[in-house]
Amino acid sequence: MKKVSFAEFGGPDVLHLIDAEEPHPGPGQVRIAVLAAGVNPVDWRLREGQILGAHPIELPAGVGLDAAGVVDEVGEGVDAVTVGDHVFGEGTDTYAEFAVLSAWARLPQGLTFEEAAGYPSVVETALRIIRQVGVRSGQTLLASGASGGVGSAVLQIARDRGITVIGTAGAANQDYLRSLGALATTYGEGWVERVRRLGRIDAALDLAGSGVIRELVELTGDPQKVISIADLGAPEFGVRFSGVAGSMPEALTEAADLISRGKLHIPVEKSYPLAEAAAAHIDSQAGHTRGRRVMVV
């Protein structure tokens, strides 16, 4: 089978499409014929050799955590799905023609494989950080860098829970944030005052790692009311960096419910064939994404 792999840490140029042996599921796992794989910041952070303490890997290594496809092998003890079922979920080395998933859910009706591949990690992250930051119905949450995959999920999940969300993003994404129910404003000079004019901030999320932790603490008045998923220097300000995933099965169940109720939709901004994995990582690292980027097989 074809698979994206890297044999050394470095830039996008270390990614190569290679011939590899097909994986097979162990107990409690399923294998899918991959039709699409999500592109996440963790993918290129691992490729660069970052966050290896939380995600140790052995070289040469494959790439990718999220995928959607058709079940074609079922591991011992799995009885909730059968060969031929359409699923999305989390596994390993998903930039490939076949991948093993350790957590999955059936595709909600009407969702394409490309769309589904963009949900698992971002929804788990959004659910986790909303919970960790302690924001409740009737309160106001600030999402800094809100137009990407996690931001798109945060805005919609928060709205469904009765939380007002203020989102910051580039000028081109203001209407997109508003379409997801957020109060929107641009980042850049004067952004703190623009946010203040929109409302009192009860909690804040740093989703882009753009050096705004100090300002988020200032806006909330309490570093415990700020969570970052993108700035490794956040703890210097007393702010928690959230990098350890919670329960993916629970997140997938909630994602499927939200999608089925029409409460969650994350658009695919761009898709790439496996041979263009390097380009996908370059674009992901550049930021300014509206929704998700995915690999297609």
C-alpha positions as CSV (number, residue, x, y, z in Angstrom):
1,M,0.0,0.0,0.0
2,K,1.0,3.7,-0.3
3,K,1.7,5.6,2.9
4,V,3.2,8.9,3.8
5,S,6.3,8.5,6.0
6,F,9.4,10.4,7.3
7,A,12.8,9.0,8.3
8,E,14.1,12.1,10.0
9,F,12.7,15.1,11.8
10,G,12.6,18.3,9.8
11,G,10.6,20.4,7.4
12,P,7.9,19.3,5.0
13,D,10.5,18.0,2.6
14,V,11.2,15.0,4.9
15,L,7.8,13.6,4.0
16,H,7.8,10.9,1.3
17,L,5.1,8.7,-0.2
18,I,6.4,5.1,0.1
19,D,5.3,1.5,-0.4
20,A,4.6,-0.1,3.0
21,E,3.2,-3.3,4.4
22,E,-0.5,-3.2,5.2
23,P,-1.4,-2.9,8.9
24,H,-3.8,-5.2,10.6
25,P,-6.1,-4.6,13.6
26,G,-5.4,-5.9,17.1
27,P,-8.0,-6.6,19.7
28,G,-10.5,-3.8,20.0
29,Q,-9.4,-2.2,16.8
30,V,-10.7,-2.0,13.2
31,R,-8.9,-1.4,9.9
32,I,-10.3,0.9,7.3
33,A,-9.7,1.5,3.6
34,V,-8.9,5.2,4.1
35,L,-10.9,7.6,1.9
36,A,-9.8,10.8,3.7
37,A,-7.5,11.7,6.5
38,G,-7.5,14.9,8.6
39,V,-4.6,17.3,8.6
40,N,-3.9,18.5,12.2
41,P,-1.2,20.8,13.7
42,V,0.0,17.8,15.8
43,D,1.0,16.1,12.5
44,W,3.6,18.7,11.6
45,R,4.7,19.3,15.2
46,L,5.6,15.6,15.4
47,R,7.3,15.8,12.0
48,E,9.5,18.6,13.4
49,G,10.3,16.6,16.5
50,Q,8.2,18.7,18.9
51,I,6.0,17.4,21.7
52,L,7.7,14.0,21.7
53,G,7.3,13.8,25.5
54,A,3.6,13.6,25.1
55,H,3.7,11.7,21.7
56,P,6.8,9.5,21.5
57,I,7.5,8.1,18.1
58,E,10.0,5.9,16.5
59,L,11.6,6.7,13.1
60,P,10.8,6.0,10.4
61,A,7.3,7.0,11.2
62,G,4.0,7.4,9.5
63,V,1.8,10.5,9.7
64,G,-1.8,11.2,10.7
65,L,-4.3,10.5,13.5
66,D,-7.7,11.1,12.0
67,A,-9.4,9.3,9.1
68,A,-12.7,8.3,7.6
69,G,-13.3,5.2,5.4
70,V,-14.8,1.8,5.0
71,V,-14.2,-1.0,7.6
72,D,-12.4,-3.9,5.9
73,E,-11.0,-5.8,8.8
74,V,-12.3,-6.2,12.4
75,G,-10.1,-7.0,15.4
76,E,-10.9,-9.5,18.2
77,G,-13.7,-8.4,20.5
78,V,-15.2,-5.8,18.1
79,D,-18.9,-6.4,17.5
80,A,-20.4,-2.9,17.1
81,V,-19.3,-2.6,13.5
82,T,-18.8,-5.0,10.6
83,V,-16.9,-5.1,7.3
84,G,-18.4,-2.6,4.9
85,D,-19.5,0.0,7.5
86,H,-18.6,3.6,7.0
87,V,-16.8,5.1,10.0
88,F,-14.7,8.0,11.1
89,G,-12.3,8.1,14.0
90,E,-8.7,8.2,15.4
91,G,-5.9,5.8,14.8
92,T,-2.3,5.8,13.6
93,D,-0.5,6.6,10.3
94,T,-3.7,7.6,8.6
95,Y,-2.1,9.3,5.6
96,A,-2.2,5.9,3.9
97,E,-4.4,3.6,1.8
98,F,-5.2,1.5,4.9
99,A,-5.1,2.5,8.6
100,V,-6.0,0.9,12.0
101,L,-8.4,2.9,14.1
102,S,-8.6,2.5,17.9
103,A,-11.7,4.7,18.3
104,W,-14.5,5.3,15.8
105,A,-18.1,6.1,15.1
106,R,-20.5,5.5,12.2
107,L,-20.7,8.3,9.7
108,P,-23.8,10.5,10.4
109,Q,-26.2,10.5,7.5
110,G,-25.3,13.1,4.8
111,L,-21.7,13.5,5.9
112,T,-19.0,12.9,3.3
113,F,-15.8,11.0,4.0
114,E,-13.8,14.2,3.4
115,E,-15.9,16.1,5.9
116,A,-15.9,13.3,8.4
117,A,-12.1,13.0,8.4
118,G,-11.8,16.6,9.7
119,Y,-13.8,16.0,12.9
120,P,-12.2,13.6,15.4
121,S,-9.2,15.5,16.9
122,V,-10.7,19.0,16.6
123,V,-14.0,18.0,18.3
124,E,-12.2,16.1,21.1
125,T,-10.0,19.2,21.6
126,A,-12.9,21.6,21.5
127,L,-14.9,19.6,24.1
128,R,-11.9,19.2,26.3
129,I,-10.8,22.8,26.5
130,I,-14.4,24.2,26.9
131,R,-14.6,21.8,29.9
132,Q,-11.2,22.7,31.3
133,V,-11.7,26.5,31.1
134,G,-14.9,26.1,33.1
135,V,-17.2,28.3,31.0
136,R,-20.9,27.9,31.5
137,S,-24.2,28.8,29.9
138,G,-24.9,32.5,30.1
139,Q,-21.2,33.4,30.2
140,T,-19.0,34.8,27.4
141,L,-16.0,32.9,26.0
142,L,-13.2,34.5,23.9
143,A,-11.7,32.3,21.2
144,S,-8.4,33.8,19.8
145,G,-7.7,32.5,16.4
146,A,-11.2,31.1,15.9
147,S,-11.6,30.3,12.2
148,G,-9.6,27.0,12.1
149,G,-10.9,23.5,12.8
150,V,-10.8,23.7,16.6
151,G,-12.2,27.2,16.6
152,S,-15.0,26.2,14.3
153,A,-15.9,23.4,16.7
154,V,-15.6,25.6,19.8
155,L,-17.9,28.3,18.4
156,Q,-20.7,25.8,17.5
157,I,-20.4,23.6,20.6
158,A,-20.4,26.7,22.9
159,R,-23.4,28.2,21.1
160,D,-25.3,24.9,21.5
161,R,-24.6,25.1,25.3
162,G,-25.9,28.7,25.6
163,I,-22.4,30.3,25.8
164,T,-21.8,33.6,24.0
165,V,-18.5,33.4,22.0
166,I,-16.4,36.3,20.8
167,G,-14.0,35.1,18.1
168,T,-10.9,36.8,16.6
169,A,-9.7,36.1,13.1
170,G,-8.3,37.8,10.0
171,A,-10.5,40.3,8.1
172,A,-11.3,37.7,5.5
173,N,-12.9,35.4,8.0
174,Q,-15.2,37.8,9.9
175,D,-18.3,36.7,8.0
176,Y,-17.4,33.1,8.5
177,L,-17.2,33.5,12.3
178,R,-20.5,35.3,12.3
179,S,-22.1,32.5,10.3
180,L,-21.2,30.2,13.2
181,G,-22.9,32.4,15.7
182,A,-19.9,34.3,17.1
183,L,-19.4,38.0,17.7
184,A,-16.4,38.6,15.5
185,T,-13.5,41.0,15.5
186,T,-10.1,41.1,13.9
187,Y,-6.8,40.6,15.6
188,G,-3.9,43.0,15.3
189,E,-3.3,46.5,16.8
190,G,-6.1,47.5,19.1
191,W,-7.7,44.1,19.3
192,V,-8.0,44.0,23.1
193,E,-10.1,47.2,23.1
194,R,-12.3,45.9,20.2
195,V,-12.9,42.7,22.3
196,R,-13.8,44.8,25.4
197,R,-16.4,46.7,23.4
198,L,-18.1,43.4,22.5
199,G,-18.6,42.3,26.1
200,R,-17.1,41.1,29.4
201,I,-14.9,38.0,29.0
202,D,-15.4,35.2,31.5
203,A,-12.9,32.8,29.9
204,A,-10.6,32.6,27.0
205,L,-9.0,30.1,24.6
206,D,-5.7,30.6,22.7
207,L,-6.1,28.5,19.6
208,A,-3.4,30.0,17.3
209,G,-0.3,30.6,19.5
210,S,0.0,34.1,18.2
211,G,1.6,35.5,21.4
212,V,-1.5,36.8,23.1
213,I,-1.5,35.0,26.4
214,R,-0.7,38.1,28.5
215,E,-3.6,39.9,26.9
216,L,-6.0,37.0,27.5
217,V,-5.1,36.9,31.1
218,E,-5.7,40.7,31.3
219,L,-9.1,40.3,29.7
220,T,-10.3,37.5,32.0
221,G,-8.5,38.8,35.1
222,D,-7.4,35.2,36.0
223,P,-4.8,32.9,34.3
224,Q,-6.9,29.9,35.5
225,K,-9.6,31.2,33.1
226,V,-7.3,30.9,30.1
227,I,-6.4,27.7,28.2
228,S,-3.9,27.4,25.3
229,I,-3.5,24.6,22.8
230,A,-0.9,26.4,20.7
231,D,1.6,28.4,22.9
232,L,4.1,26.2,24.7
233,G,5.1,29.3,26.7
234,A,1.7,29.7,28.2
235,P,2.7,28.2,31.6
236,E,5.1,31.1,32.1
237,F,1.9,33.3,32.6
238,G,0.2,30.7,34.9
239,V,-1.9,29.5,31.9
240,R,-2.5,25.8,31.3
241,F,-1.3,24.3,28.1
242,S,-3.8,21.6,27.1
243,G,-2.1,18.9,25.0
244,V,-3.2,15.6,26.4
245,A,-6.3,14.2,24.7
246,G,-9.3,12.9,26.7
247,S,-11.8,10.2,25.7
248,M,-12.0,10.0,21.9
249,P,-14.9,7.5,21.9
250,E,-17.0,10.0,24.0
251,A,-16.0,12.9,21.7
252,L,-16.9,10.9,18.6
253,T,-20.3,10.1,20.0
254,E,-21.0,13.7,20.9
255,A,-19.7,14.8,17.5
256,A,-22.1,12.4,15.7
257,D,-25.0,13.7,17.8
258,L,-24.2,17.4,17.1
259,I,-23.8,16.7,13.4
260,S,-27.0,14.7,13.2
261,R,-28.9,17.5,15.0
262,G,-27.5,20.1,12.5
263,K,-25.6,21.9,15.3
264,L,-22.0,21.2,14.0
265,H,-20.6,21.6,10.5
266,I,-16.9,22.1,9.8
267,P,-16.2,22.9,6.1
268,V,-13.3,21.4,4.2
269,E,-11.2,24.4,2.9
270,K,-8.9,22.3,0.8
271,S,-8.1,18.7,0.1
272,Y,-4.8,17.1,-1.1
273,P,-3.8,13.8,-2.6
274,L,-1.3,11.7,-0.5
275,A,1.6,12.8,-2.8
276,E,1.0,16.4,-1.7
277,A,1.3,15.8,2.0
278,A,4.2,18.4,2.2
279,A,2.0,21.1,0.6
280,A,-0.8,20.2,3.1
281,H,1.7,20.7,6.0
282,I,3.0,24.0,4.6
283,D,-0.5,25.4,4.3
284,S,-1.5,24.1,7.8
285,Q,1.6,25.7,9.4
286,A,0.8,29.0,7.6
287,G,-2.5,29.2,9.5
288,H,-5.5,31.3,8.5
289,T,-7.4,28.2,7.7
290,R,-11.2,28.4,7.4
291,G,-12.4,25.0,8.7
292,R,-10.3,22.0,7.8
293,R,-7.7,20.6,5.5
294,V,-7.8,16.9,4.6
295,M,-5.8,14.3,2.6
296,V,-7.8,12.2,0.1
297,V,-7.0,8.7,-1.0
